[in-house]
Amino acid sequence: MFGLLKEKIGSFVKGLTSKSKEIKEPSESFEEEKKRETNEREVERISIPESVKGTVKEATPKSSTMPSTKPSINPTKPSTKPSTEIQSPPKISPMPSPQAPSNTPSNTLSSTSSKTLPSTSLRTSPKISPKINERKTSKSRLKPLRIGIGQRIKSIITGKVRITKKEVDPLLEELEMSLLEGDVAFDVAEKIIEDLRKRFNDIEVDKNELDAFIKNSIKGTLIDILSSDRQFKLIDRIVGLVDEKKQGGPEKNPVKILFIGPNGAGKTTTIAKIAHLLMKREISVMFSASDTFRAAAVEQLNEHARKLNVPILKGKYGSDPTSIAYDAINYAKAHRIDVVLIDTAGRQDTSRNLLDQLSKMQRVIKPDLKIYVGESIVGNAIIEQINSFNKVVALDGVILTKLDCDAKGGSSLSITYTTGIPILMIGVGQGYDDLIDFVPEDIVDKIVG
């Protein structure tokens, strides 16, 4: 879970942390470093290909090879014209070199192009030595945050790094796009980026603590987004309500919990998980199979009741779901059962008649808690669904299912901030114990690390 968010936030942290890696330790002075870089550039500029190295020698003044500035004199036929009247240089047969065989190219420079390399060198691109290439590659990886010379010297002396708005803005823009790709709502992504921009605006941090500072800043921002004044632990709240009801005597009413949500979100399985967790706290429960609309819904809940050894009250398909819930409450009251978990038909937020049916159920049975069950993998569509259901039935909390299958996880960051309704629990598997409390600090630790 949270795979994409974890990757993108990790890249952001790495980009900011790389600033401290750019700062050299004071093992060499600034002048020495500057001189070394200058020498490296000079070596790269004058490097000569290996293929040319045996054919070109450094031009040195030799009487046998350097062209003479005096008029050429043919030893067999003396010249009678002055050198100034010569229109083109006479053809002089090359003198054989006593040190090289006749088939070896001449090492002398031409009189007409004494300052140019042979034509083969012009067609061959110079090769940069591996060491120089390696240094250039390693330097190019440290460009996410580039600091000036003055800041570098100051950082070496003080051991601190200053993060400025100019440096952090490009990384924040990239992070905002990544959050939107991870199913984070637009308003939430803007809020996160704005808060991080304030935290990282012209601040000075010890370079050895930079990584921890960045991560803690991100954690603080995300915790603020996920937290709500209405947050509570669902199982603890139910146990507390049971204790309050017991003070009413043996004729007490049971705690009534209404579960609502769309088809296929895992509502029925979540009800069974809640029953299992309550029974571990020695709280007695029963099921109300009030989903008389979906095929096999009653059979599915009945199978969970058999496995958990929980009583269930069910009716015929097409019967009034409110009457089934009402009868289940009376049964629980007569048999001193602590909690009634009411399953309802899955419905979309656009189904007006089913939403009206849900409103009727709320008026008749007056549930103590109304819980929305939705799957995280639908992305930002879950926010619209929650808002629509909340208008009909004032929701107390959200249970987010299939979070273990959600590679993005951005919807979990958006629900509380955009709807004001807290996430109470999250489903992380198919087992009865795979339903855990939603703790913002734990979630943020999984995302940021």
Summary of the structure (lengths in Angstrom):
residues: 449
radius of gyration: 40.2
end to end distance: 13.0
largest distance: 142.5
contacts: 1313
relative contact order: 0.13
helix: 49%
strand: 10%
